[in-house]
Amino acid sequence: MPEAPHDPAGQPETPAQPGAKIAPSSPRVNLLPVPGVAAICLYLFVLAAVIIIGVVDGHHYPRLYLCFSAAFLSASFGLLLLLRWAWALALSAVFLLASYNLWIFASLHQFPALVQGLLNLVFFLYLIRPEVHSRLH
């Protein structure tokens, strides 16, 4: 009696049945498993663009602020790819921005600083969720 043919892994091959679904051999990689990550990446990208425009214009920010812009851009694109180092960079960026804006509100009583500080605080609290941290590479 002939044996059933084997695949390279040593498992016997089974003929496909009509209507049977074949599972993919590798798990599907989902680049945006959590929707808030895309919003945070877009926020960091827009913030970096505003800084670049402010530096190029020459009236709003000194050239040293381009370092912040580079950090925001790398955190944004790295977080889209779910890289762990980019998560840490984005987490520190939104925490420092929240602290700075809330300090501006406390000392100068500027309402826009309170809004931006609270927005950064919400982003910080979203990034430290275990669901977000567990999906990073």
A tleap script that builds the chain and sets N, CA, C and O, in Angstrom:
source leaprc.protein.ff14SB
mol = sequence {
  NMET PRO GLU ALA PRO HIE ASP PRO ALA GLY
  GLN PRO GLU THR PRO ALA GLN PRO GLY ALA
  LYS ILE ALA PRO SER SER PRO ARG VAL ASN
  LEU LEU PRO VAL PRO GLY VAL ALA ALA ILE
  CYS LEU TYR LEU PHE VAL LEU ALA ALA VAL
  ILE ILE ILE GLY VAL VAL ASP GLY HIE HIE
  TYR PRO ARG LEU TYR LEU CYS PHE SER ALA
  ALA PHE LEU SER ALA SER PHE GLY LEU LEU
  LEU LEU LEU ARG TRP ALA TRP ALA LEU ALA
  LEU SER ALA VAL PHE LEU LEU ALA SER TYR
  ASN LEU TRP ILE PHE ALA SER LEU HIE GLN
  PHE PRO ALA LEU VAL GLN GLY LEU LEU ASN
  LEU VAL PHE PHE LEU TYR LEU ILE ARG PRO
  GLU VAL HIE SER ARG LEU CHIE
}
set mol.1.N position { 0.848 -1.175 0.000 }
set mol.1.CA position { 0.000 0.000 0.000 }
set mol.1.C position { 0.891 1.235 0.000 }
set mol.1.O position { 1.741 1.369 0.880 }
set mol.2.N position { 0.722 2.144 -0.964 }
set mol.2.CA position { 1.576 3.340 -1.026 }
set mol.2.C position { 1.219 4.329 0.088 }
set mol.2.O position { 0.067 4.442 0.507 }
set mol.3.N position { 2.249 5.036 0.547 }
set mol.3.CA position { 2.043 6.043 1.588 }
set mol.3.C position { 1.534 7.344 0.966 }
set mol.3.O position { 1.725 7.602 -0.223 }
set mol.4.N position { 0.877 8.160 1.806 }
set mol.4.CA position { 0.419 9.475 1.351 }
set mol.4.C position { 1.644 10.368 1.162 }
set mol.4.O position { 2.598 10.270 1.934 }
set mol.5.N position { 1.634 11.237 0.148 }
set mol.5.CA position { 2.797 12.122 -0.061 }
set mol.5.C position { 2.978 13.063 1.127 }
set mol.5.O position { 2.002 13.465 1.761 }
set mol.6.N position { 4.223 13.411 1.422 }
set mol.6.CA position { 4.561 14.302 2.543 }
set mol.6.C position { 5.085 15.621 2.006 }
set mol.6.O position { 5.708 15.681 0.946 }
set mol.7.N position { 4.813 16.693 2.777 }
set mol.7.CA position { 5.399 17.985 2.440 }
set mol.7.C position { 6.780 18.079 3.074 }
set mol.7.O position { 7.150 17.179 3.828 }
set mol.8.N position { 7.559 19.124 2.807 }
set mol.8.CA position { 8.917 19.212 3.351 }
set mol.8.C position { 8.964 19.204 4.873 }
set mol.8.O position { 9.986 18.818 5.442 }
set mol.9.N position { 7.891 19.618 5.557 }
set mol.9.CA position { 7.900 19.628 7.023 }
set mol.9.C position { 7.617 18.249 7.591 }
set mol.9.O position { 7.675 18.070 8.807 }
set mol.10.N position { 7.311 17.261 6.742 }
set mol.10.CA position { 7.060 15.912 7.225 }
set mol.10.C position { 5.605 15.623 7.494 }
set mol.10.O position { 5.275 14.516 7.919 }
set mol.11.N position { 4.728 16.565 7.264 }
set mol.11.CA position { 3.300 16.368 7.489 }
set mol.11.C position { 2.669 15.761 6.244 }
set mol.11.O position { 3.000 16.177 5.133 }
set mol.12.N position { 1.762 14.782 6.395 }
set mol.12.CA position { 1.110 14.234 5.206 }
set mol.12.C position { 0.227 15.274 4.548 }
set mol.12.O position { -0.482 16.028 5.215 }
set mol.13.N position { 0.284 15.300 3.219 }
set mol.13.CA position { -0.535 16.244 2.475 }
set mol.13.C position { -1.966 15.742 2.429 }
set mol.13.O position { -2.215 14.545 2.281 }
set mol.14.N position { -2.888 16.657 2.555 }
set mol.14.CA position { -4.298 16.301 2.442 }
set mol.14.C position { -4.871 17.042 1.250 }
set mol.14.O position { -4.585 18.224 1.057 }
set mol.15.N position { -5.663 16.373 0.463 }
set mol.15.CA position { -6.231 17.058 -0.694 }
set mol.15.C position { -7.202 18.135 -0.240 }
set mol.15.O position { -7.923 17.972 0.745 }
set mol.16.N position { -7.205 19.235 -0.976 }
set mol.16.CA position { -8.101 20.337 -0.642 }
set mol.16.C position { -9.534 19.937 -0.964 }
set mol.16.O position { -9.817 19.373 -2.021 }
set mol.17.N position { -10.421 20.236 -0.042 }
set mol.17.CA position { -11.830 19.945 -0.263 }
set mol.17.C position { -12.494 21.177 -0.839 }
set mol.17.O position { -12.125 22.301 -0.501 }
set mol.18.N position { -13.471 20.975 -1.707 }
set mol.18.CA position { -14.153 22.139 -2.263 }
set mol.18.C position { -14.810 22.966 -1.162 }
set mol.18.O position { -15.482 22.426 -0.285 }
set mol.19.N position { -14.612 24.265 -1.217 }
set mol.19.CA position { -15.227 25.158 -0.239 }
set mol.19.C position { -14.434 25.309 1.044 }
set mol.19.O position { -14.804 26.110 1.902 }
set mol.20.N position { -13.341 24.553 1.199 }
set mol.20.CA position { -12.545 24.667 2.419 }
set mol.20.C position { -11.643 25.884 2.315 }
set mol.20.O position { -11.060 26.151 1.264 }
set mol.21.N position { -11.534 26.617 3.412 }
set mol.21.CA position { -10.674 27.804 3.443 }
set mol.21.C position { -9.277 27.374 3.842 }
set mol.21.O position { -9.098 26.585 4.770 }
set mol.22.N position { -8.308 27.891 3.147 }
set mol.22.CA position { -6.919 27.571 3.438 }
set mol.22.C position { -6.346 28.713 4.256 }
set mol.22.O position { -6.395 29.873 3.845 }
set mol.23.N position { -5.797 28.374 5.424 }
set mol.23.CA position { -5.214 29.389 6.295 }
set mol.23.C position { -3.882 29.843 5.717 }
set mol.23.O position { -3.132 29.022 5.190 }
set mol.24.N position { -3.573 31.130 5.805 }
set mol.24.CA position { -2.280 31.595 5.299 }
set mol.24.C position { -1.152 31.035 6.145 }
set mol.24.O position { -1.322 30.772 7.336 }
set mol.25.N position { 0.004 30.854 5.517 }
set mol.25.CA position { 1.129 30.265 6.228 }
set mol.25.C position { 1.765 31.237 7.213 }
set mol.25.O position { 2.347 30.807 8.209 }
set mol.26.N position { 1.666 32.519 6.959 }
set mol.26.CA position { 2.225 33.496 7.892 }
set mol.26.C position { 1.104 34.408 8.378 }
set mol.26.O position { 0.173 34.707 7.630 }
set mol.27.N position { 1.193 34.850 9.632 }
set mol.27.CA position { 0.145 35.739 10.137 }
set mol.27.C position { 0.180 37.084 9.429 }
set mol.27.O position { 1.247 37.585 9.073 }
set mol.28.N position { -0.966 37.646 9.233 }
set mol.28.CA position { -1.086 38.934 8.552 }
set mol.28.C position { -0.592 40.041 9.476 }
set mol.28.O position { -1.000 40.123 10.635 }
set mol.29.N position { 0.267 40.870 8.967 }
set mol.29.CA position { 0.813 41.975 9.748 }
set mol.29.C position { -0.094 43.175 9.537 }
set mol.29.O position { -0.299 43.625 8.410 }
set mol.30.N position { -0.630 43.683 10.626 }
set mol.30.CA position { -1.500 44.847 10.562 }
set mol.30.C position { -0.701 46.046 11.041 }
set mol.30.O position { -0.289 46.095 12.200 }
set mol.31.N position { -0.475 47.027 10.148 }
set mol.31.CA position { 0.365 48.158 10.506 }
set mol.31.C position { -0.317 49.148 11.433 }
set mol.31.O position { 0.367 49.858 12.171 }
set mol.32.N position { -1.638 49.221 11.423 }
set mol.32.CA position { -2.337 50.139 12.309 }
set mol.32.C position { -3.369 49.376 13.140 }
set mol.32.O position { -4.568 49.473 12.875 }
set mol.33.N position { -2.920 48.625 14.133 }
set mol.33.CA position { -3.870 47.866 14.931 }
set mol.33.C position { -4.674 48.733 15.890 }
set mol.33.O position { -5.764 48.347 16.314 }
set mol.34.N position { -4.154 49.877 16.227 }
set mol.34.CA position { -4.861 50.784 17.127 }
set mol.34.C position { -5.037 52.127 16.417 }
set mol.34.O position { -4.052 52.709 15.962 }
set mol.35.N position { -6.256 52.624 16.312 }
set mol.35.CA position { -6.494 53.825 15.497 }
set mol.35.C position { -5.900 55.102 16.069 }
set mol.35.O position { -5.609 56.028 15.312 }
set mol.36.N position { -5.713 55.179 17.363 }
set mol.36.CA position { -5.155 56.388 17.955 }
set mol.36.C position { -3.713 56.627 17.571 }
set mol.36.O position { -3.239 57.763 17.607 }
set mol.37.N position { -3.008 55.564 17.201 }
set mol.37.CA position { -1.613 55.716 16.797 }
set mol.37.C position { -1.522 56.569 15.535 }
set mol.37.O position { -0.621 57.397 15.407 }
set mol.38.N position { -2.448 56.369 14.608 }
set mol.38.CA position { -2.444 57.174 13.379 }
set mol.38.C position { -2.694 58.646 13.696 }
set mol.38.O position { -2.078 59.522 13.089 }
set mol.39.N position { -3.579 58.923 14.625 }
set mol.39.CA position { -3.860 60.310 15.004 }
set mol.39.C position { -2.639 60.956 15.664 }
set mol.39.O position { -2.337 62.121 15.404 }
set mol.40.N position { -1.952 60.217 16.498 }
set mol.40.CA position { -0.766 60.753 17.164 }
set mol.40.C position { 0.350 60.990 16.148 }
set mol.40.O position { 1.072 61.983 16.234 }
set mol.41.N position { 0.489 60.076 15.189 }
set mol.41.CA position { 1.497 60.259 14.138 }
set mol.41.C position { 1.189 61.493 13.295 }
set mol.41.O position { 2.088 62.266 12.964 }
set mol.42.N position { -0.067 61.671 12.955 }
set mol.42.CA position { -0.458 62.847 12.182 }
set mol.42.C position { -0.220 64.125 12.981 }
set mol.42.O position { 0.234 65.126 12.427 }
set mol.43.N position { -0.520 64.099 14.264 }
set mol.43.CA position { -0.292 65.259 15.135 }
set mol.43.C position { 1.191 65.617 15.181 }
set mol.43.O position { 1.551 66.787 15.049 }
set mol.44.N position { 2.049 64.618 15.367 }
set mol.44.CA position { 3.484 64.883 15.422 }
set mol.44.C position { 4.008 65.375 14.076 }
set mol.44.O position { 4.894 66.229 14.030 }
set mol.45.N position { 3.466 64.841 12.979 }
set mol.45.CA position { 3.874 65.298 11.650 }
set mol.45.C position { 3.478 66.757 11.430 }
set mol.45.O position { 4.276 67.546 10.923 }
set mol.46.N position { 2.259 67.117 11.805 }
set mol.46.CA position { 1.797 68.507 11.636 }
set mol.46.C position { 2.608 69.451 12.525 }
set mol.46.O position { 2.955 70.556 12.109 }
set mol.47.N position { 2.906 69.014 13.739 }
set mol.47.CA position { 3.702 69.835 14.644 }
set mol.47.C position { 5.107 70.062 14.080 }
set mol.47.O position { 5.646 71.164 14.181 }
set mol.48.N position { 5.694 69.028 13.491 }
set mol.48.CA position { 7.012 69.180 12.869 }
set mol.48.C position { 6.942 70.117 11.669 }
set mol.48.O position { 7.852 70.917 11.453 }
set mol.49.N position { 5.872 70.022 10.889 }
set mol.49.CA position { 5.724 70.909 9.733 }
set mol.49.C position { 5.571 72.367 10.168 }
set mol.49.O position { 6.123 73.265 9.533 }
set mol.50.N position { 4.827 72.604 11.242 }
set mol.50.CA position { 4.662 73.971 11.749 }
set mol.50.C position { 6.003 74.534 12.217 }
set mol.50.O position { 6.300 75.708 11.996 }
set mol.51.N position { 6.802 73.698 12.858 }
set mol.51.CA position { 8.116 74.156 13.320 }
set mol.51.C position { 9.011 74.472 12.130 }
set mol.51.O position { 9.712 75.484 12.132 }
set mol.52.N position { 8.992 73.612 11.113 }
set mol.52.CA position { 9.821 73.854 9.929 }
set mol.52.C position { 9.409 75.150 9.235 }
set mol.52.O position { 10.264 75.940 8.837 }
set mol.53.N position { 8.117 75.368 9.091 }
set mol.53.CA position { 7.635 76.603 8.465 }
set mol.53.C position { 8.025 77.813 9.308 }
set mol.53.O position { 8.402 78.851 8.764 }
set mol.54.N position { 7.936 77.686 10.632 }
set mol.54.CA position { 8.323 78.788 11.507 }
set mol.54.C position { 9.798 79.101 11.438 }
set mol.54.O position { 10.184 80.264 11.554 }
set mol.55.N position { 10.637 78.091 11.250 }
set mol.55.CA position { 12.080 78.325 11.127 }
set mol.55.C position { 12.406 78.934 9.772 }
set mol.55.O position { 13.195 79.875 9.686 }
set mol.56.N position { 11.800 78.401 8.711 }
set mol.56.CA position { 12.067 78.914 7.367 }
set mol.56.C position { 11.602 80.360 7.232 }
set mol.56.O position { 12.260 81.175 6.585 }
set mol.57.N position { 10.474 80.668 7.840 }
set mol.57.CA position { 9.958 82.036 7.807 }
set mol.57.C position { 10.921 82.988 8.521 }
set mol.57.O position { 11.062 84.148 8.135 }
set mol.58.N position { 11.580 82.482 9.566 }
set mol.58.CA position { 12.586 83.271 10.254 }
set mol.58.C position { 12.082 84.156 11.364 }
set mol.58.O position { 12.879 84.812 12.034 }
set mol.59.N position { 10.787 84.197 11.578 }
set mol.59.CA position { 10.258 85.114 12.582 }
set mol.59.C position { 9.804 84.418 13.864 }
set mol.59.O position { 9.758 85.049 14.920 }
set mol.60.N position { 9.471 83.146 13.791 }
set mol.60.CA position { 8.842 82.505 14.940 }
set mol.60.C position { 9.806 81.688 15.800 }
set mol.60.O position { 9.797 81.814 17.024 }
set mol.61.N position { 10.627 80.863 15.180 }
set mol.61.CA position { 11.464 79.934 15.935 }
set mol.61.C position { 12.922 80.063 15.504 }
set mol.61.O position { 13.200 80.371 14.346 }
set mol.62.N position { 13.862 79.828 16.435 }
set mol.62.CA position { 15.275 79.794 16.048 }
set mol.62.C position { 15.595 78.489 15.299 }
set mol.62.O position { 14.809 77.541 15.322 }
set mol.63.N position { 16.747 78.458 14.642 }
set mol.63.CA position { 17.119 77.278 13.841 }
set mol.63.C position { 17.339 76.044 14.684 }
set mol.63.O position { 17.242 74.927 14.175 }
set mol.64.N position { 17.629 76.212 15.936 }
set mol.64.CA position { 17.845 75.075 16.827 }
set mol.64.C position { 16.585 74.213 16.952 }
set mol.64.O position { 16.675 73.028 17.273 }
set mol.65.N position { 15.433 74.794 16.703 }
set mol.65.CA position { 14.172 74.052 16.809 }
set mol.65.C position { 14.029 72.985 15.728 }
set mol.65.O position { 13.141 72.137 15.817 }
set mol.66.N position { 14.896 73.013 14.702 }
set mol.66.CA position { 14.854 71.968 13.696 }
set mol.66.C position { 15.212 70.599 14.287 }
set mol.66.O position { 14.838 69.565 13.734 }
set mol.67.N position { 15.932 70.599 15.406 }
set mol.67.CA position { 16.205 69.334 16.106 }
set mol.67.C position { 14.904 68.723 16.616 }
set mol.67.O position { 14.703 67.512 16.522 }
set mol.68.N position { 14.021 69.560 17.155 }
set mol.68.CA position { 12.722 69.064 17.603 }
set mol.68.C position { 11.905 68.543 16.433 }
set mol.68.O position { 11.227 67.521 16.537 }
set mol.69.N position { 11.979 69.252 15.333 }
set mol.69.CA position { 11.240 68.842 14.151 }
set mol.69.C position { 11.727 67.484 13.647 }
set mol.69.O position { 10.915 66.640 13.270 }
set mol.70.N position { 13.019 67.268 13.637 }
set mol.70.CA position { 13.563 65.976 13.213 }
set mol.70.C position { 13.140 64.861 14.161 }
set mol.70.O position { 12.835 63.751 13.724 }
set mol.71.N position { 13.122 65.151 15.449 }
set mol.71.CA position { 12.683 64.147 16.422 }
set mol.71.C position { 11.201 63.829 16.248 }
set mol.71.O position { 10.807 62.666 16.336 }
set mol.72.N position { 10.378 64.842 16.004 }
set mol.72.CA position { 8.947 64.602 15.809 }
set mol.72.C position { 8.679 63.801 14.536 }
set mol.72.O position { 7.820 62.919 14.518 }
set mol.73.N position { 9.422 64.117 13.469 }
set mol.73.CA position { 9.233 63.374 12.224 }
set mol.73.C position { 9.668 61.920 12.360 }
set mol.73.O position { 8.974 61.022 11.883 }
set mol.74.N position { 10.796 61.679 12.998 }
set mol.74.CA position { 11.242 60.298 13.164 }
set mol.74.C position { 10.318 59.528 14.097 }
set mol.74.O position { 10.075 58.340 13.884 }
set mol.75.N position { 9.800 60.189 15.128 }
set mol.75.CA position { 8.841 59.519 16.014 }
set mol.75.C position { 7.546 59.214 15.273 }
set mol.75.O position { 6.948 58.157 15.475 }
set mol.76.N position { 7.115 60.128 14.423 }
set mol.76.CA position { 5.876 59.929 13.683 }
set mol.76.C position { 5.966 58.746 12.729 }
set mol.76.O position { 5.106 57.865 12.742 }
set mol.77.N position { 7.006 58.728 11.902 }
set mol.77.CA position { 7.127 57.654 10.913 }
set mol.77.C position { 7.485 56.320 11.571 }
set mol.77.O position { 7.026 55.267 11.129 }
set mol.78.N position { 8.289 56.363 12.610 }
set mol.78.CA position { 8.620 55.126 13.314 }
set mol.78.C position { 7.431 54.539 14.050 }
set mol.78.O position { 7.280 53.320 14.123 }
set mol.79.N position { 6.587 55.401 14.594 }
set mol.79.CA position { 5.396 54.915 15.293 }
set mol.79.C position { 4.392 54.320 14.312 }
set mol.79.O position { 3.669 53.386 14.661 }
set mol.80.N position { 4.338 54.840 13.105 }
set mol.80.CA position { 3.484 54.227 12.079 }
set mol.80.C position { 3.916 52.799 11.777 }
set mol.80.O position { 3.087 51.942 11.471 }
set mol.81.N position { 5.212 52.550 11.864 }
set mol.81.CA position { 5.741 51.200 11.638 }
set mol.81.C position { 5.748 50.365 12.914 }
set mol.81.O position { 6.228 49.232 12.916 }
set mol.82.N position { 5.221 50.916 13.983 }
set mol.82.CA position { 5.113 50.244 15.288 }
set mol.82.C position { 6.476 49.822 15.842 }
set mol.82.O position { 6.636 48.706 16.336 }
set mol.83.N position { 7.437 50.713 15.755 }
set mol.83.CA position { 8.760 50.448 16.303 }
set mol.83.C position { 8.810 50.900 17.754 }
set mol.83.O position { 8.266 51.945 18.110 }
set mol.84.N position { 9.467 50.104 18.583 }
set mol.84.CA position { 9.507 50.375 20.024 }
set mol.84.C position { 10.257 51.660 20.351 }
set mol.84.O position { 9.840 52.406 21.237 }
set mol.85.N position { 11.354 51.931 19.654 }
set mol.85.CA position { 12.109 53.148 19.933 }
set mol.85.C position { 11.300 54.391 19.563 }
set mol.85.O position { 11.412 55.423 20.224 }
set mol.86.N position { 10.493 54.294 18.518 }
set mol.86.CA position { 9.663 55.432 18.113 }
set mol.86.C position { 8.546 55.659 19.120 }
set mol.86.O position { 8.143 56.797 19.361 }
set mol.87.N position { 8.046 54.574 19.708 }
set mol.87.CA position { 7.032 54.708 20.759 }
set mol.87.C position { 7.614 55.472 21.939 }
set mol.87.O position { 6.966 56.362 22.490 }
set mol.88.N position { 8.838 55.123 22.328 }
set mol.88.CA position { 9.485 55.814 23.448 }
set mol.88.C position { 9.740 57.285 23.111 }
set mol.88.O position { 9.574 58.159 23.962 }
set mol.89.N position { 10.140 57.550 21.878 }
set mol.89.CA position { 10.388 58.932 21.457 }
set mol.89.C position { 9.094 59.735 21.411 }
set mol.89.O position { 9.063 60.882 21.856 }
set mol.90.N position { 8.030 59.149 20.880 }
set mol.90.CA position { 6.737 59.841 20.839 }
set mol.90.C position { 6.183 60.042 22.238 }
set mol.90.O position { 5.602 61.086 22.533 }
set mol.91.N position { 6.359 59.049 23.103 }
set mol.91.CA position { 5.886 59.158 24.480 }
set mol.91.C position { 6.590 60.298 25.209 }
set mol.91.O position { 5.951 61.084 25.909 }
set mol.92.N position { 7.900 60.385 25.042 }
set mol.92.CA position { 8.628 61.469 25.705 }
set mol.92.C position { 8.276 62.823 25.087 }
set mol.92.O position { 8.208 63.827 25.795 }
set mol.93.N position { 8.056 62.854 23.780 }
set mol.93.CA position { 7.710 64.125 23.123 }
set mol.93.C position { 6.372 64.655 23.614 }
set mol.93.O position { 6.270 65.832 23.962 }
set mol.94.N position { 5.346 63.814 23.651 }
set mol.94.CA position { 4.035 64.317 24.078 }
set mol.94.C position { 4.026 64.619 25.574 }
set mol.94.O position { 3.304 65.516 26.009 }
set mol.95.N position { 4.809 63.892 26.372 }
set mol.95.CA position { 4.865 64.197 27.800 }
set mol.95.C position { 5.547 65.543 28.041 }
set mol.95.O position { 5.069 66.353 28.834 }
set mol.96.N position { 6.658 65.775 27.358 }
set mol.96.CA position { 7.357 67.051 27.538 }
set mol.96.C position { 6.539 68.217 26.999 }
set mol.96.O position { 6.536 69.299 27.585 }
set mol.97.N position { 5.843 68.000 25.879 }
set mol.97.CA position { 4.971 69.054 25.358 }
set mol.97.C position { 3.813 69.334 26.306 }
set mol.97.O position { 3.436 70.490 26.500 }
set mol.98.N position { 3.249 68.289 26.897 }
set mol.98.CA position { 2.167 68.487 27.868 }
set mol.98.C position { 2.666 69.265 29.078 }
set mol.98.O position { 2.005 70.197 29.538 }
set mol.99.N position { 3.825 68.885 29.590 }
set mol.99.CA position { 4.388 69.583 30.750 }
set mol.99.C position { 4.671 71.043 30.433 }
set mol.99.O position { 4.352 71.933 31.222 }
set mol.100.N position { 5.278 71.285 29.264 }
set mol.100.CA position { 5.612 72.656 28.879 }
set mol.100.C position { 4.355 73.511 28.705 }
set mol.100.O position { 4.297 74.635 29.205 }
set mol.101.N position { 3.362 72.994 28.009 }
set mol.101.CA position { 2.152 73.779 27.769 }
set mol.101.C position { 1.352 74.013 29.045 }
set mol.101.O position { 0.778 75.087 29.221 }
set mol.102.N position { 1.307 73.037 29.927 }
set mol.102.CA position { 0.599 73.249 31.196 }
set mol.102.C position { 1.359 74.226 32.091 }
set mol.102.O position { 0.751 74.969 32.861 }
set mol.103.N position { 2.691 74.224 31.989 }
set mol.103.CA position { 3.468 75.211 32.745 }
set mol.103.C position { 3.214 76.623 32.190 }
set mol.103.O position { 3.085 77.578 32.957 }
set mol.104.N position { 3.144 76.751 30.856 }
set mol.104.CA position { 2.838 78.050 30.238 }
set mol.104.C position { 1.473 78.544 30.704 }
set mol.104.O position { 1.296 79.726 30.999 }
set mol.105.N position { 0.511 77.623 30.767 }
set mol.105.CA position { -0.820 78.029 31.221 }
set mol.105.C position { -0.794 78.458 32.681 }
set mol.105.O position { -1.436 79.440 33.054 }
set mol.106.N position { -0.053 77.724 33.510 }
set mol.106.CA position { -0.009 78.061 34.933 }
set mol.106.C position { 0.701 79.385 35.190 }
set mol.106.O position { 0.324 80.125 36.099 }
set mol.107.N position { 1.724 79.689 34.396 }
set mol.107.CA position { 2.473 80.915 34.666 }
set mol.107.C position { 1.930 82.132 33.918 }
set mol.107.O position { 1.907 83.230 34.474 }
set mol.108.N position { 1.496 81.961 32.680 }
set mol.108.CA position { 1.061 83.098 31.879 }
set mol.108.C position { -0.445 83.156 31.654 }
set mol.108.O position { -0.951 84.134 31.104 }
set mol.109.N position { -1.150 82.139 32.067 }
set mol.109.CA position { -2.618 82.064 31.938 }
set mol.109.C position { -3.088 82.213 30.495 }
set mol.109.O position { -4.040 82.940 30.209 }
set mol.110.N position { -2.405 81.511 29.594 }
set mol.110.CA position { -2.805 81.507 28.192 }
set mol.110.C position { -3.669 80.273 27.937 }
set mol.110.O position { -3.217 79.141 28.107 }
set mol.111.N position { -4.908 80.505 27.531 }
set mol.111.CA position { -5.854 79.413 27.339 }
set mol.111.C position { -5.441 78.442 26.227 }
set mol.111.O position { -5.635 77.240 26.407 }
set mol.112.N position { -4.883 78.883 25.084 }
set mol.112.CA position { -4.462 77.913 24.059 }
set mol.112.C position { -3.419 76.921 24.570 }
set mol.112.O position { -3.388 75.773 24.125 }
set mol.113.N position { -2.574 77.349 25.492 }
set mol.113.CA position { -1.584 76.440 26.064 }
set mol.113.C position { -2.268 75.350 26.889 }
set mol.113.O position { -1.797 74.213 26.917 }
set mol.114.N position { -3.358 75.678 27.551 }
set mol.114.CA position { -4.105 74.672 28.305 }
set mol.114.C position { -4.714 73.637 27.366 }
set mol.114.O position { -4.677 72.441 27.655 }
set mol.115.N position { -5.272 74.084 26.253 }
set mol.115.CA position { -5.890 73.154 25.303 }
set mol.115.C position { -4.836 72.214 24.722 }
set mol.115.O position { -5.045 71.002 24.671 }
set mol.116.N position { -3.718 72.763 24.291 }
set mol.116.CA position { -2.676 71.920 23.716 }
set mol.116.C position { -2.042 71.020 24.775 }
set mol.116.O position { -1.678 69.882 24.478 }
set mol.117.N position { -1.906 71.509 25.993 }
set mol.117.CA position { -1.369 70.682 27.068 }
set mol.117.C position { -2.276 69.511 27.405 }
set mol.117.O position { -1.800 68.397 27.624 }
set mol.118.N position { -3.575 69.755 27.447 }
set mol.118.CA position { -4.511 68.662 27.721 }
set mol.118.C position { -4.565 67.663 26.562 }
set mol.118.O position { -4.702 66.460 26.785 }
set mol.119.N position { -4.457 68.158 25.333 }
set mol.119.CA position { -4.417 67.261 24.180 }
set mol.119.C position { -3.181 66.360 24.239 }
set mol.119.O position { -3.273 65.159 23.983 }
set mol.120.N position { -2.039 66.935 24.572 }
set mol.120.CA position { -0.828 66.130 24.709 }
set mol.120.C position { -0.929 65.152 25.867 }
set mol.120.O position { -0.392 64.046 25.795 }
set mol.121.N position { -1.608 65.545 26.928 }
set mol.121.CA position { -1.802 64.631 28.054 }
set mol.121.C position { -2.683 63.448 27.662 }
set mol.121.O position { -2.428 62.320 28.083 }
set mol.122.N position { -3.711 63.696 26.865 }
set mol.122.CA position { -4.565 62.608 26.375 }
set mol.122.C position { -3.754 61.671 25.482 }
set mol.122.O position { -3.895 60.452 25.577 }
set mol.123.N position { -2.911 62.224 24.619 }
set mol.123.CA position { -2.064 61.387 23.776 }
set mol.123.C position { -1.091 60.565 24.619 }
set mol.123.O position { -0.846 59.396 24.321 }
set mol.124.N position { -0.542 61.166 25.661 }
set mol.124.CA position { 0.363 60.435 26.548 }
set mol.124.C position { -0.367 59.275 27.225 }
set mol.124.O position { 0.146 58.157 27.274 }
set mol.125.N position { -1.552 59.544 27.741 }
set mol.125.CA position { -2.311 58.482 28.412 }
set mol.125.C position { -2.733 57.388 27.437 }
set mol.125.O position { -2.863 56.229 27.830 }
set mol.126.N position { -2.947 57.740 26.177 }
set mol.126.CA position { -3.278 56.729 25.181 }
set mol.126.C position { -2.066 55.856 24.857 }
set mol.126.O position { -2.191 54.641 24.701 }
set mol.127.N position { -0.894 56.482 24.759 }
set mol.127.CA position { 0.302 55.726 24.387 }
set mol.127.C position { 0.769 54.768 25.473 }
set mol.127.O position { 1.433 53.778 25.166 }
set mol.128.N position { 0.442 55.033 26.727 }
set mol.128.CA position { 0.918 54.131 27.778 }
set mol.128.C position { -0.038 52.970 28.028 }
set mol.128.O position { 0.201 52.161 28.924 }
set mol.129.N position { -1.105 52.874 27.261 }
set mol.129.CA position { -2.024 51.743 27.403 }
set mol.129.C position { -1.308 50.445 27.048 }
set mol.129.O position { -0.484 50.432 26.134 }
set mol.130.N position { -1.603 49.360 27.748 }
set mol.130.CA position { -0.947 48.076 27.449 }
set mol.130.C position { -1.272 47.566 26.040 }
set mol.130.O position { -0.448 46.874 25.443 }
set mol.131.N position { -2.447 47.889 25.494 }
set mol.131.CA position { -2.787 47.430 24.152 }
set mol.131.C position { -1.870 48.038 23.099 }
set mol.131.O position { -1.528 47.390 22.110 }
set mol.132.N position { -1.480 49.280 23.318 }
set mol.132.CA position { -0.595 49.952 22.374 }
set mol.132.C position { 0.820 49.409 22.531 }
set mol.132.O position { 1.485 49.096 21.544 }
set mol.133.N position { 1.270 49.300 23.756 }
set mol.133.CA position { 2.651 48.861 24.013 }
set mol.133.C position { 2.872 47.423 23.587 }
set mol.133.O position { 3.971 47.081 23.150 }
set mol.134.N position { 1.870 46.572 23.698 }
set mol.134.CA position { 2.048 45.155 23.374 }
set mol.134.C position { 2.140 44.903 21.872 }
set mol.134.O position { 2.607 43.837 21.472 }
set mol.135.N position { 1.722 45.820 21.042 }
set mol.135.CA position { 1.746 45.593 19.588 }
set mol.135.C position { 2.989 46.159 18.907 }
set mol.135.O position { 3.082 46.151 17.680 }
set mol.136.N position { 3.930 46.643 19.684 }
set mol.136.CA position { 5.138 47.216 19.112 }
set mol.136.C position { 6.168 46.131 18.826 }
set mol.136.O position { 6.132 45.062 19.434 }
set mol.137.N position { 7.088 46.404 17.901 }
set mol.137.CA position { 8.134 45.457 17.531 }
set mol.137.C position { 9.419 45.839 18.208 }
set mol.137.O position { 10.435 45.167 18.028 }
savepdb mol mol.pdb
quit
